[in-house]
Amino acid sequence: MAELSVEEMGRRGGLKTLSKYGTDHFRKIGRRGGQRTKELHWDRFAEWGTRGGRPPKQCLQQVMEGKRSKDQKGG
């Protein structure tokens, strides 16, 4: 059996969830996620809405690269 990529596994899982619960399920969880984001980041939520969404989170590699460049500049 061929090994599946993480992307393919996620796609298959999403399609299985869609067939099992339908589109209303995705609407509900999306709404709940938006409400939770609003609760946690109430001070920036309106700004993100005008910009078209929350900026992407940095991955660990980006964080580490940022620290390295700051360390090199400082000393």
PDB file of N, H, CA, C and O in Angstrom:
ATOM      1  N   MET A   1       0.837  -1.187   0.000  1.00  0.00           N
ATOM      2  CA  MET A   1       0.000   0.000   0.000  1.00  0.00           C
ATOM      3  C   MET A   1       0.882   1.251   0.000  1.00  0.00           C
ATOM      4  O   MET A   1       1.834   1.346   0.775  1.00  0.00           O
ATOM      5  N   ALA A   2       0.567   2.182  -0.851  1.00  0.00           N
ATOM      6  H   ALA A   2      -0.206   2.104  -1.480  1.00  0.00           H
ATOM      7  CA  ALA A   2       1.348   3.402  -0.959  1.00  0.00           C
ATOM      8  C   ALA A   2       1.121   4.279   0.266  1.00  0.00           C
ATOM      9  O   ALA A   2       0.023   4.325   0.820  1.00  0.00           O
ATOM     10  N   GLU A   3       2.174   4.970   0.675  1.00  0.00           N
ATOM     11  H   GLU A   3       3.066   4.932   0.225  1.00  0.00           H
ATOM     12  CA  GLU A   3       2.073   5.862   1.822  1.00  0.00           C
ATOM     13  C   GLU A   3       1.389   7.156   1.407  1.00  0.00           C
ATOM     14  O   GLU A   3       1.696   7.713   0.353  1.00  0.00           O
ATOM     15  N   LEU A   4       0.467   7.634   2.228  1.00  0.00           N
ATOM     16  H   LEU A   4       0.218   7.181   3.084  1.00  0.00           H
ATOM     17  CA  LEU A   4      -0.258   8.860   1.927  1.00  0.00           C
ATOM     18  C   LEU A   4       0.468  10.051   2.528  1.00  0.00           C
ATOM     19  O   LEU A   4       1.087   9.946   3.587  1.00  0.00           O
ATOM     20  N   SER A   5       0.386  11.175   1.847  1.00  0.00           N
ATOM     21  H   SER A   5      -0.117  11.260   0.987  1.00  0.00           H
ATOM     22  CA  SER A   5       0.955  12.399   2.403  1.00  0.00           C
ATOM     23  C   SER A   5      -0.012  12.963   3.439  1.00  0.00           C
ATOM     24  O   SER A   5      -1.187  12.595   3.472  1.00  0.00           O
ATOM     25  N   VAL A   6       0.484  13.841   4.266  1.00  0.00           N
ATOM     26  H   VAL A   6       1.438  14.139   4.240  1.00  0.00           H
ATOM     27  CA  VAL A   6      -0.351  14.480   5.273  1.00  0.00           C
ATOM     28  C   VAL A   6      -1.477  15.257   4.592  1.00  0.00           C
ATOM     29  O   VAL A   6      -2.610  15.272   5.073  1.00  0.00           O
ATOM     30  N   GLU A   7      -1.159  15.894   3.484  1.00  0.00           N
ATOM     31  H   GLU A   7      -0.238  15.882   3.093  1.00  0.00           H
ATOM     32  CA  GLU A   7      -2.162  16.645   2.729  1.00  0.00           C
ATOM     33  C   GLU A   7      -3.291  15.727   2.249  1.00  0.00           C
ATOM     34  O   GLU A   7      -4.469  16.064   2.367  1.00  0.00           O
ATOM     35  N   GLU A   8      -2.921  14.580   1.715  1.00  0.00           N
ATOM     36  H   GLU A   8      -1.963  14.307   1.620  1.00  0.00           H
ATOM     37  CA  GLU A   8      -3.917  13.637   1.211  1.00  0.00           C
ATOM     38  C   GLU A   8      -4.760  13.071   2.356  1.00  0.00           C
ATOM     39  O   GLU A   8      -5.973  12.918   2.215  1.00  0.00           O
ATOM     40  N   MET A   9      -4.129  12.762   3.478  1.00  0.00           N
ATOM     41  H   MET A   9      -3.143  12.886   3.593  1.00  0.00           H
ATOM     42  CA  MET A   9      -4.882  12.252   4.626  1.00  0.00           C
ATOM     43  C   MET A   9      -5.877  13.296   5.131  1.00  0.00           C
ATOM     44  O   MET A   9      -7.012  12.963   5.472  1.00  0.00           O
ATOM     45  N   GLY A  10      -5.455  14.545   5.176  1.00  0.00           N
ATOM     46  H   GLY A  10      -4.533  14.816   4.899  1.00  0.00           H
ATOM     47  CA  GLY A  10      -6.345  15.617   5.606  1.00  0.00           C
ATOM     48  C   GLY A  10      -7.517  15.807   4.659  1.00  0.00           C
ATOM     49  O   GLY A  10      -8.651  16.015   5.092  1.00  0.00           O
ATOM     50  N   ARG A  11      -7.242  15.734   3.379  1.00  0.00           N
ATOM     51  H   ARG A  11      -6.321  15.564   3.028  1.00  0.00           H
ATOM     52  CA  ARG A  11      -8.301  15.869   2.382  1.00  0.00           C
ATOM     53  C   ARG A  11      -9.309  14.740   2.517  1.00  0.00           C
ATOM     54  O   ARG A  11     -10.518  14.973   2.485  1.00  0.00           O
ATOM     55  N   ARG A  12      -8.817  13.525   2.667  1.00  0.00           N
ATOM     56  H   ARG A  12      -7.835  13.336   2.692  1.00  0.00           H
ATOM     57  CA  ARG A  12      -9.718  12.375   2.811  1.00  0.00           C
ATOM     58  C   ARG A  12     -10.555  12.488   4.088  1.00  0.00           C
ATOM     59  O   ARG A  12     -11.747  12.180   4.088  1.00  0.00           O
ATOM     60  N   GLY A  13      -9.919  12.931   5.170  1.00  0.00           N
ATOM     61  H   GLY A  13      -8.950  13.181   5.170  1.00  0.00           H
ATOM     62  CA  GLY A  13     -10.648  13.100   6.424  1.00  0.00           C
ATOM     63  C   GLY A  13     -11.720  14.165   6.308  1.00  0.00           C
ATOM     64  O   GLY A  13     -12.825  13.998   6.824  1.00  0.00           O
ATOM     65  N   GLY A  14     -11.404  15.249   5.640  1.00  0.00           N
ATOM     66  H   GLY A  14     -10.506  15.385   5.221  1.00  0.00           H
ATOM     67  CA  GLY A  14     -12.385  16.308   5.428  1.00  0.00           C
ATOM     68  C   GLY A  14     -13.563  15.853   4.585  1.00  0.00           C
ATOM     69  O   GLY A  14     -14.711  16.186   4.877  1.00  0.00           O
ATOM     70  N   LEU A  15     -13.278  15.102   3.550  1.00  0.00           N
ATOM     71  H   LEU A  15     -12.345  14.831   3.313  1.00  0.00           H
ATOM     72  CA  LEU A  15     -14.356  14.587   2.695  1.00  0.00           C
ATOM     73  C   LEU A  15     -15.230  13.578   3.441  1.00  0.00           C
ATOM     74  O   LEU A  15     -16.446  13.545   3.254  1.00  0.00           O
ATOM     75  N   LYS A  16     -14.605  12.759   4.286  1.00  0.00           N
ATOM     76  H   LYS A  16     -13.617  12.786   4.438  1.00  0.00           H
ATOM     77  CA  LYS A  16     -15.357  11.792   5.083  1.00  0.00           C
ATOM     78  C   LYS A  16     -16.271  12.531   6.070  1.00  0.00           C
ATOM     79  O   LYS A  16     -17.431  12.158   6.243  1.00  0.00           O
ATOM     80  N   THR A  17     -15.748  13.572   6.710  1.00  0.00           N
ATOM     81  H   THR A  17     -14.806  13.876   6.570  1.00  0.00           H
ATOM     82  CA  THR A  17     -16.547  14.370   7.643  1.00  0.00           C
ATOM     83  C   THR A  17     -17.692  15.053   6.912  1.00  0.00           C
ATOM     84  O   THR A  17     -18.812  15.114   7.421  1.00  0.00           O
ATOM     85  N   LEU A  18     -17.413  15.564   5.726  1.00  0.00           N
ATOM     86  H   LEU A  18     -16.503  15.515   5.313  1.00  0.00           H
ATOM     87  CA  LEU A  18     -18.454  16.202   4.925  1.00  0.00           C
ATOM     88  C   LEU A  18     -19.571  15.223   4.584  1.00  0.00           C
ATOM     89  O   LEU A  18     -20.750  15.560   4.694  1.00  0.00           O
ATOM     90  N   SER A  19     -19.207  14.023   4.175  1.00  0.00           N
ATOM     91  H   SER A  19     -18.249  13.749   4.086  1.00  0.00           H
ATOM     92  CA  SER A  19     -20.236  13.042   3.813  1.00  0.00           C
ATOM     93  C   SER A  19     -21.024  12.571   5.042  1.00  0.00           C
ATOM     94  O   SER A  19     -22.206  12.243   4.939  1.00  0.00           O
ATOM     95  N   LYS A  20     -20.369  12.542   6.192  1.00  0.00           N
ATOM     96  H   LYS A  20     -19.409  12.809   6.276  1.00  0.00           H
ATOM     97  CA  LYS A  20     -21.024  12.059   7.406  1.00  0.00           C
ATOM     98  C   LYS A  20     -21.935  13.112   8.044  1.00  0.00           C
ATOM     99  O   LYS A  20     -23.042  12.789   8.475  1.00  0.00           O
ATOM    100  N   TYR A  21     -21.476  14.376   8.110  1.00  0.00           N
ATOM    101  H   TYR A  21     -20.577  14.638   7.760  1.00  0.00           H
ATOM    102  CA  TYR A  21     -22.200  15.412   8.839  1.00  0.00           C
ATOM    103  C   TYR A  21     -22.817  16.504   7.961  1.00  0.00           C
ATOM    104  O   TYR A  21     -23.762  17.168   8.389  1.00  0.00           O
ATOM    105  N   GLY A  22     -22.308  16.702   6.756  1.00  0.00           N
ATOM    106  H   GLY A  22     -21.541  16.162   6.409  1.00  0.00           H
ATOM    107  CA  GLY A  22     -22.869  17.704   5.849  1.00  0.00           C
ATOM    108  C   GLY A  22     -22.244  19.083   6.020  1.00  0.00           C
ATOM    109  O   GLY A  22     -21.392  19.303   6.880  1.00  0.00           O
ATOM    110  N   THR A  23     -22.697  20.004   5.171  1.00  0.00           N
ATOM    111  H   THR A  23     -23.390  19.825   4.473  1.00  0.00           H
ATOM    112  CA  THR A  23     -22.110  21.342   5.160  1.00  0.00           C
ATOM    113  C   THR A  23     -22.502  22.173   6.373  1.00  0.00           C
ATOM    114  O   THR A  23     -21.753  23.063   6.776  1.00  0.00           O
ATOM    115  N   ASP A  24     -23.661  21.901   6.963  1.00  0.00           N
ATOM    116  H   ASP A  24     -24.270  21.178   6.636  1.00  0.00           H
ATOM    117  CA  ASP A  24     -24.066  22.658   8.152  1.00  0.00           C
ATOM    118  C   ASP A  24     -23.080  22.464   9.299  1.00  0.00           C
ATOM    119  O   ASP A  24     -22.855  23.383  10.087  1.00  0.00           O
ATOM    120  N   HIS A  25     -22.504  21.295   9.394  1.00  0.00           N
ATOM    121  H   HIS A  25     -22.687  20.549   8.754  1.00  0.00           H
ATOM    122  CA  HIS A  25     -21.502  21.021  10.434  1.00  0.00           C
ATOM    123  C   HIS A  25     -20.313  21.967  10.287  1.00  0.00           C
ATOM    124  O   HIS A  25     -19.837  22.528  11.275  1.00  0.00           O
ATOM    125  N   PHE A  26     -19.836  22.143   9.061  1.00  0.00           N
ATOM    126  H   PHE A  26     -20.223  21.688   8.259  1.00  0.00           H
ATOM    127  CA  PHE A  26     -18.698  23.024   8.834  1.00  0.00           C
ATOM    128  C   PHE A  26     -19.058  24.474   9.122  1.00  0.00           C
ATOM    129  O   PHE A  26     -18.227  25.235   9.615  1.00  0.00           O
ATOM    130  N   ARG A  27     -20.295  24.859   8.817  1.00  0.00           N
ATOM    131  H   ARG A  27     -20.970  24.240   8.417  1.00  0.00           H
ATOM    132  CA  ARG A  27     -20.749  26.214   9.137  1.00  0.00           C
ATOM    133  C   ARG A  27     -20.749  26.441  10.646  1.00  0.00           C
ATOM    134  O   ARG A  27     -20.305  27.482  11.129  1.00  0.00           O
ATOM    135  N   LYS A  28     -21.253  25.452  11.382  1.00  0.00           N
ATOM    136  H   LYS A  28     -21.613  24.605  10.990  1.00  0.00           H
ATOM    137  CA  LYS A  28     -21.315  25.569  12.841  1.00  0.00           C
ATOM    138  C   LYS A  28     -19.928  25.674  13.460  1.00  0.00           C
ATOM    139  O   LYS A  28     -19.692  26.544  14.299  1.00  0.00           O
ATOM    140  N   ILE A  29     -19.004  24.799  13.058  1.00  0.00           N
ATOM    141  H   ILE A  29     -19.196  24.093  12.377  1.00  0.00           H
ATOM    142  CA  ILE A  29     -17.684  24.835  13.667  1.00  0.00           C
ATOM    143  C   ILE A  29     -16.913  26.087  13.244  1.00  0.00           C
ATOM    144  O   ILE A  29     -16.100  26.607  14.008  1.00  0.00           O
ATOM    145  N   GLY A  30     -17.170  26.568  12.027  1.00  0.00           N
ATOM    146  H   GLY A  30     -17.831  26.145  11.406  1.00  0.00           H
ATOM    147  CA  GLY A  30     -16.546  27.812  11.586  1.00  0.00           C
ATOM    148  C   GLY A  30     -17.039  28.998  12.390  1.00  0.00           C
ATOM    149  O   GLY A  30     -16.258  29.876  12.757  1.00  0.00           O
ATOM    150  N   ARG A  31     -18.322  29.026  12.660  1.00  0.00           N
ATOM    151  H   ARG A  31     -18.956  28.313  12.362  1.00  0.00           H
ATOM    152  CA  ARG A  31     -18.916  30.097  13.462  1.00  0.00           C
ATOM    153  C   ARG A  31     -18.366  30.053  14.889  1.00  0.00           C
ATOM    154  O   ARG A  31     -18.028  31.087  15.464  1.00  0.00           O
ATOM    155  N   ARG A  32     -18.281  28.845  15.452  1.00  0.00           N
ATOM    156  H   ARG A  32     -18.556  28.005  14.985  1.00  0.00           H
ATOM    157  CA  ARG A  32     -17.747  28.699  16.806  1.00  0.00           C
ATOM    158  C   ARG A  32     -16.287  29.141  16.870  1.00  0.00           C
ATOM    159  O   ARG A  32     -15.874  29.790  17.831  1.00  0.00           O
ATOM    160  N   GLY A  33     -15.514  28.792  15.858  1.00  0.00           N
ATOM    161  H   GLY A  33     -15.850  28.264  15.077  1.00  0.00           H
ATOM    162  CA  GLY A  33     -14.115  29.207  15.812  1.00  0.00           C
ATOM    163  C   GLY A  33     -13.970  30.713  15.718  1.00  0.00           C
ATOM    164  O   GLY A  33     -13.099  31.300  16.360  1.00  0.00           O
ATOM    165  N   GLY A  34     -14.822  31.338  14.919  1.00  0.00           N
ATOM    166  H   GLY A  34     -15.529  30.860  14.398  1.00  0.00           H
ATOM    167  CA  GLY A  34     -14.801  32.792  14.800  1.00  0.00           C
ATOM    168  C   GLY A  34     -15.163  33.481  16.098  1.00  0.00           C
ATOM    169  O   GLY A  34     -14.557  34.488  16.463  1.00  0.00           O
ATOM    170  N   GLN A  35     -16.153  32.938  16.799  1.00  0.00           N
ATOM    171  H   GLN A  35     -16.645  32.120  16.502  1.00  0.00           H
ATOM    172  CA  GLN A  35     -16.539  33.508  18.088  1.00  0.00           C
ATOM    173  C   GLN A  35     -15.412  33.377  19.106  1.00  0.00           C
ATOM    174  O   GLN A  35     -15.156  34.304  19.875  1.00  0.00           O
ATOM    175  N   ARG A  36     -14.749  32.243  19.114  1.00  0.00           N
ATOM    176  H   ARG A  36     -14.957  31.490  18.489  1.00  0.00           H
ATOM    177  CA  ARG A  36     -13.641  32.027  20.053  1.00  0.00           C
ATOM    178  C   ARG A  36     -12.484  32.970  19.740  1.00  0.00           C
ATOM    179  O   ARG A  36     -11.872  33.526  20.652  1.00  0.00           O
ATOM    180  N   THR A  37     -12.186  33.151  18.476  1.00  0.00           N
ATOM    181  H   THR A  37     -12.683  32.700  17.735  1.00  0.00           H
ATOM    182  CA  THR A  37     -11.130  34.090  18.089  1.00  0.00           C
ATOM    183  C   THR A  37     -11.498  35.494  18.531  1.00  0.00           C
ATOM    184  O   THR A  37     -10.644  36.244  19.002  1.00  0.00           O
ATOM    185  N   LYS A  38     -12.753  35.850  18.382  1.00  0.00           N
ATOM    186  H   LYS A  38     -13.447  35.241  17.999  1.00  0.00           H
ATOM    187  CA  LYS A  38     -13.226  37.172  18.802  1.00  0.00           C
ATOM    188  C   LYS A  38     -13.080  37.349  20.315  1.00  0.00           C
ATOM    189  O   LYS A  38     -12.704  38.424  20.783  1.00  0.00           O
ATOM    190  N   GLU A  39     -13.381  36.286  21.083  1.00  0.00           N
ATOM    191  H   GLU A  39     -13.687  35.413  20.703  1.00  0.00           H
ATOM    192  CA  GLU A  39     -13.223  36.348  22.531  1.00  0.00           C
ATOM    193  C   GLU A  39     -11.767  36.513  22.939  1.00  0.00           C
ATOM    194  O   GLU A  39     -11.458  37.288  23.844  1.00  0.00           O
ATOM    195  N   LEU A  40     -10.886  35.799  22.287  1.00  0.00           N
ATOM    196  H   LEU A  40     -11.137  35.170  21.551  1.00  0.00           H
ATOM    197  CA  LEU A  40      -9.472  35.832  22.656  1.00  0.00           C
ATOM    198  C   LEU A  40      -8.762  37.084  22.175  1.00  0.00           C
ATOM    199  O   LEU A  40      -7.858  37.580  22.847  1.00  0.00           O
ATOM    200  N   HIS A  41      -9.158  37.599  21.025  1.00  0.00           N
ATOM    201  H   HIS A  41      -9.893  37.197  20.479  1.00  0.00           H
ATOM    202  CA  HIS A  41      -8.449  38.724  20.403  1.00  0.00           C
ATOM    203  C   HIS A  41      -9.411  39.861  20.117  1.00  0.00           C
ATOM    204  O   HIS A  41      -9.387  40.429  19.025  1.00  0.00           O
ATOM    205  N   TRP A  42     -10.251  40.202  21.069  1.00  0.00           N
ATOM    206  H   TRP A  42     -10.271  39.741  21.956  1.00  0.00           H
ATOM    207  CA  TRP A  42     -11.286  41.221  20.873  1.00  0.00           C
ATOM    208  C   TRP A  42     -10.702  42.565  20.464  1.00  0.00           C
ATOM    209  O   TRP A  42     -11.350  43.319  19.738  1.00  0.00           O
ATOM    210  N   ASP A  43      -9.489  42.881  20.915  1.00  0.00           N
ATOM    211  H   ASP A  43      -8.963  42.269  21.505  1.00  0.00           H
ATOM    212  CA  ASP A  43      -8.891  44.184  20.622  1.00  0.00           C
ATOM    213  C   ASP A  43      -8.413  44.315  19.179  1.00  0.00           C
ATOM    214  O   ASP A  43      -8.285  45.431  18.675  1.00  0.00           O
ATOM    215  N   ARG A  44      -8.144  43.189  18.505  1.00  0.00           N
ATOM    216  H   ARG A  44      -8.248  42.283  18.915  1.00  0.00           H
ATOM    217  CA  ARG A  44      -7.649  43.238  17.121  1.00  0.00           C
ATOM    218  C   ARG A  44      -8.618  42.652  16.110  1.00  0.00           C
ATOM    219  O   ARG A  44      -8.357  42.680  14.908  1.00  0.00           O
ATOM    220  N   PHE A  45      -9.728  42.124  16.588  1.00  0.00           N
ATOM    221  H   PHE A  45      -9.939  42.101  17.565  1.00  0.00           H
ATOM    222  CA  PHE A  45     -10.661  41.407  15.724  1.00  0.00           C
ATOM    223  C   PHE A  45     -11.231  42.290  14.615  1.00  0.00           C
ATOM    224  O   PHE A  45     -11.311  41.857  13.466  1.00  0.00           O
ATOM    225  N   ALA A  46     -11.627  43.521  14.942  1.00  0.00           N
ATOM    226  H   ALA A  46     -11.562  43.873  15.875  1.00  0.00           H
ATOM    227  CA  ALA A  46     -12.197  44.426  13.937  1.00  0.00           C
ATOM    228  C   ALA A  46     -11.153  44.781  12.873  1.00  0.00           C
ATOM    229  O   ALA A  46     -11.471  44.866  11.687  1.00  0.00           O
ATOM    230  N   GLU A  47      -9.921  44.984  13.305  1.00  0.00           N
ATOM    231  H   GLU A  47      -9.663  44.914  14.268  1.00  0.00           H
ATOM    232  CA  GLU A  47      -8.845  45.301  12.352  1.00  0.00           C
ATOM    233  C   GLU A  47      -8.622  44.142  11.388  1.00  0.00           C
ATOM    234  O   GLU A  47      -8.446  44.355  10.188  1.00  0.00           O
ATOM    235  N   TRP A  48      -8.629  42.922  11.906  1.00  0.00           N
ATOM    236  H   TRP A  48      -8.773  42.749  12.880  1.00  0.00           H
ATOM    237  CA  TRP A  48      -8.442  41.750  11.053  1.00  0.00           C
ATOM    238  C   TRP A  48      -9.574  41.636  10.052  1.00  0.00           C
ATOM    239  O   TRP A  48      -9.355  41.224   8.913  1.00  0.00           O
ATOM    240  N   GLY A  49     -10.785  41.998  10.460  1.00  0.00           N
ATOM    241  H   GLY A  49     -10.964  42.333  11.385  1.00  0.00           H
ATOM    242  CA  GLY A  49     -11.927  41.934   9.555  1.00  0.00           C
ATOM    243  C   GLY A  49     -11.779  42.885   8.387  1.00  0.00           C
ATOM    244  O   GLY A  49     -12.136  42.542   7.260  1.00  0.00           O
ATOM    245  N   THR A  50     -11.255  44.078   8.638  1.00  0.00           N
ATOM    246  H   THR A  50     -10.964  44.357   9.554  1.00  0.00           H
ATOM    247  CA  THR A  50     -11.073  45.041   7.556  1.00  0.00           C
ATOM    248  C   THR A  50      -9.925  44.644   6.638  1.00  0.00           C
ATOM    249  O   THR A  50      -9.895  45.038   5.472  1.00  0.00           O
ATOM    250  N   ARG A  51      -8.986  43.871   7.158  1.00  0.00           N
ATOM    251  H   ARG A  51      -9.011  43.551   8.105  1.00  0.00           H
ATOM    252  CA  ARG A  51      -7.845  43.431   6.346  1.00  0.00           C
ATOM    253  C   ARG A  51      -8.101  42.107   5.634  1.00  0.00           C
ATOM    254  O   ARG A  51      -7.260  41.638   4.867  1.00  0.00           O
ATOM    255  N   GLY A  52      -9.253  41.508   5.883  1.00  0.00           N
ATOM    256  H   GLY A  52      -9.937  41.888   6.506  1.00  0.00           H
ATOM    257  CA  GLY A  52      -9.586  40.268   5.188  1.00  0.00           C
ATOM    258  C   GLY A  52      -9.214  39.010   5.947  1.00  0.00           C
ATOM    259  O   GLY A  52      -9.163  37.937   5.345  1.00  0.00           O
ATOM    260  N   GLY A  53      -8.952  39.096   7.236  1.00  0.00           N
ATOM    261  H   GLY A  53      -8.993  39.967   7.724  1.00  0.00           H
ATOM    262  CA  GLY A  53      -8.671  37.906   8.034  1.00  0.00           C
ATOM    263  C   GLY A  53      -7.454  38.077   8.903  1.00  0.00           C
ATOM    264  O   GLY A  53      -6.685  39.028   8.764  1.00  0.00           O
ATOM    265  N   ARG A  54      -7.301  37.131   9.803  1.00  0.00           N
ATOM    266  H   ARG A  54      -7.926  36.358   9.917  1.00  0.00           H
ATOM    267  CA  ARG A  54      -6.180  37.140  10.735  1.00  0.00           C
ATOM    268  C   ARG A  54      -4.890  36.853   9.985  1.00  0.00           C
ATOM    269  O   ARG A  54      -4.863  36.001   9.097  1.00  0.00           O
ATOM    270  N   PRO A  55      -3.810  37.566  10.339  1.00  0.00           N
ATOM    271  CA  PRO A  55      -2.532  37.260   9.697  1.00  0.00           C
ATOM    272  C   PRO A  55      -2.073  35.853  10.072  1.00  0.00           C
ATOM    273  O   PRO A  55      -2.394  35.376  11.160  1.00  0.00           O
ATOM    274  N   PRO A  56      -1.337  35.187   9.203  1.00  0.00           N
ATOM    275  CA  PRO A  56      -0.896  33.825   9.510  1.00  0.00           C
ATOM    276  C   PRO A  56       0.072  33.812  10.690  1.00  0.00           C
ATOM    277  O   PRO A  56       0.847  34.748  10.886  1.00  0.00           O
ATOM    278  N   LYS A  57       0.012  32.732  11.472  1.00  0.00           N
ATOM    279  H   LYS A  57      -0.618  31.971  11.312  1.00  0.00           H
ATOM    280  CA  LYS A  57       0.940  32.571  12.586  1.00  0.00           C
ATOM    281  C   LYS A  57       2.311  32.213  12.026  1.00  0.00           C
ATOM    282  O   LYS A  57       2.421  31.581  10.976  1.00  0.00           O
ATOM    283  N   GLN A  58       3.343  32.622  12.735  1.00  0.00           N
ATOM    284  H   GLN A  58       3.254  33.136  13.589  1.00  0.00           H
ATOM    285  CA  GLN A  58       4.683  32.276  12.310  1.00  0.00           C
ATOM    286  C   GLN A  58       4.973  30.834  12.688  1.00  0.00           C
ATOM    287  O   GLN A  58       4.553  30.360  13.743  1.00  0.00           O
ATOM    288  N   CYS A  59       5.689  30.146  11.824  1.00  0.00           N
ATOM    289  H   CYS A  59       6.030  30.531  10.967  1.00  0.00           H
ATOM    290  CA  CYS A  59       6.115  28.795  12.170  1.00  0.00           C
ATOM    291  C   CYS A  59       7.416  28.896  12.961  1.00  0.00           C
ATOM    292  O   CYS A  59       8.035  29.960  12.999  1.00  0.00           O
ATOM    293  N   LEU A  60       7.831  27.815  13.584  1.00  0.00           N
ATOM    294  H   LEU A  60       7.329  26.951  13.554  1.00  0.00           H
ATOM    295  CA  LEU A  60       9.013  27.816  14.435  1.00  0.00           C
ATOM    296  C   LEU A  60      10.248  28.282  13.675  1.00  0.00           C
ATOM    297  O   LEU A  60      11.066  29.015  14.230  1.00  0.00           O
ATOM    298  N   GLN A  61      10.398  27.880  12.436  1.00  0.00           N
ATOM    299  H   GLN A  61       9.733  27.285  11.985  1.00  0.00           H
ATOM    300  CA  GLN A  61      11.567  28.265  11.651  1.00  0.00           C
ATOM    301  C   GLN A  61      11.617  29.785  11.467  1.00  0.00           C
ATOM    302  O   GLN A  61      12.691  30.377  11.561  1.00  0.00           O
ATOM    303  N   GLN A  62      10.476  30.420  11.208  1.00  0.00           N
ATOM    304  H   GLN A  62       9.603  29.939  11.131  1.00  0.00           H
ATOM    305  CA  GLN A  62      10.442  31.874  11.049  1.00  0.00           C
ATOM    306  C   GLN A  62      10.808  32.572  12.347  1.00  0.00           C
ATOM    307  O   GLN A  62      11.515  33.580  12.337  1.00  0.00           O
ATOM    308  N   VAL A  63      10.329  32.038  13.464  1.00  0.00           N
ATOM    309  H   VAL A  63       9.755  31.219  13.472  1.00  0.00           H
ATOM    310  CA  VAL A  63      10.642  32.625  14.763  1.00  0.00           C
ATOM    311  C   VAL A  63      12.141  32.531  15.024  1.00  0.00           C
ATOM    312  O   VAL A  63      12.766  33.501  15.454  1.00  0.00           O
ATOM    313  N   MET A  64      12.708  31.368  14.764  1.00  0.00           N
ATOM    314  H   MET A  64      12.201  30.580  14.415  1.00  0.00           H
ATOM    315  CA  MET A  64      14.140  31.167  15.005  1.00  0.00           C
ATOM    316  C   MET A  64      14.985  32.045  14.080  1.00  0.00           C
ATOM    317  O   MET A  64      16.015  32.568  14.507  1.00  0.00           O
ATOM    318  N   GLU A  65      14.579  32.212  12.847  1.00  0.00           N
ATOM    319  H   GLU A  65      13.743  31.787  12.500  1.00  0.00           H
ATOM    320  CA  GLU A  65      15.319  33.076  11.925  1.00  0.00           C
ATOM    321  C   GLU A  65      15.264  34.521  12.393  1.00  0.00           C
ATOM    322  O   GLU A  65      16.252  35.248  12.282  1.00  0.00           O
ATOM    323  N   GLY A  66      14.125  34.939  12.911  1.00  0.00           N
ATOM    324  H   GLY A  66      13.323  34.349  13.001  1.00  0.00           H
ATOM    325  CA  GLY A  66      13.994  36.292  13.444  1.00  0.00           C
ATOM    326  C   GLY A  66      14.895  36.513  14.635  1.00  0.00           C
ATOM    327  O   GLY A  66      15.479  37.588  14.772  1.00  0.00           O
ATOM    328  N   LYS A  67      15.026  35.516  15.510  1.00  0.00           N
ATOM    329  H   LYS A  67      14.552  34.642  15.399  1.00  0.00           H
ATOM    330  CA  LYS A  67      15.911  35.633  16.675  1.00  0.00           C
ATOM    331  C   LYS A  67      17.362  35.693  16.241  1.00  0.00           C
ATOM    332  O   LYS A  67      18.148  36.459  16.798  1.00  0.00           O
ATOM    333  N   ARG A  68      17.723  34.887  15.249  1.00  0.00           N
ATOM    334  H   ARG A  68      17.084  34.265  14.797  1.00  0.00           H
ATOM    335  CA  ARG A  68      19.105  34.893  14.769  1.00  0.00           C
ATOM    336  C   ARG A  68      19.488  36.251  14.182  1.00  0.00           C
ATOM    337  O   ARG A  68      20.575  36.763  14.447  1.00  0.00           O
ATOM    338  N   SER A  69      18.588  36.832  13.383  1.00  0.00           N
ATOM    339  H   SER A  69      17.705  36.416  13.167  1.00  0.00           H
ATOM    340  CA  SER A  69      18.922  38.111  12.765  1.00  0.00           C
ATOM    341  C   SER A  69      19.020  39.203  13.821  1.00  0.00           C
ATOM    342  O   SER A  69      19.843  40.108  13.686  1.00  0.00           O
ATOM    343  N   LYS A  70      18.192  39.142  14.881  1.00  0.00           N
ATOM    344  H   LYS A  70      17.523  38.407  14.990  1.00  0.00           H
ATOM    345  CA  LYS A  70      18.283  40.123  15.962  1.00  0.00           C
ATOM    346  C   LYS A  70      19.567  39.948  16.745  1.00  0.00           C
ATOM    347  O   LYS A  70      20.195  40.933  17.133  1.00  0.00           O
ATOM    348  N   ASP A  71      19.978  38.671  16.989  1.00  0.00           N
ATOM    349  H   ASP A  71      19.468  37.871  16.673  1.00  0.00           H
ATOM    350  CA  ASP A  71      21.217  38.405  17.714  1.00  0.00           C
ATOM    351  C   ASP A  71      22.419  38.916  16.940  1.00  0.00           C
ATOM    352  O   ASP A  71      23.343  39.474  17.533  1.00  0.00           O
ATOM    353  N   GLN A  72      22.423  38.738  15.632  1.00  0.00           N
ATOM    354  H   GLN A  72      21.673  38.285  15.151  1.00  0.00           H
ATOM    355  CA  GLN A  72      23.541  39.186  14.808  1.00  0.00           C
ATOM    356  C   GLN A  72      23.635  40.702  14.777  1.00  0.00           C
ATOM    357  O   GLN A  72      24.736  41.252  14.768  1.00  0.00           O
ATOM    358  N   LYS A  73      22.483  41.393  14.760  1.00  0.00           N
ATOM    359  H   LYS A  73      21.589  40.946  14.768  1.00  0.00           H
ATOM    360  CA  LYS A  73      22.494  42.850  14.731  1.00  0.00           C
ATOM    361  C   LYS A  73      22.966  43.436  16.063  1.00  0.00           C
ATOM    362  O   LYS A  73      23.676  44.441  16.102  1.00  0.00           O
ATOM    363  N   GLY A  74      22.550  42.778  17.163  1.00  0.00           N
ATOM    364  H   GLY A  74      21.974  41.961  17.131  1.00  0.00           H
ATOM    365  CA  GLY A  74      22.840  43.316  18.482  1.00  0.00           C
ATOM    366  C   GLY A  74      24.256  43.097  18.959  1.00  0.00           C
ATOM    367  O   GLY A  74      24.720  43.805  19.852  1.00  0.00           O
ATOM    368  N   GLY A  75      24.952  42.141  18.392  1.00  0.00           N
ATOM    369  H   GLY A  75      24.576  41.565  17.666  1.00  0.00           H
ATOM    370  CA  GLY A  75      26.253  41.941  18.991  1.00  0.00           C
ATOM    371  C   GLY A  75      27.141  41.139  18.197  1.00  0.00           C
ATOM    372  O   GLY A  75      28.280  40.897  18.598  1.00  0.00           O
TER     373      GLY A  75
END
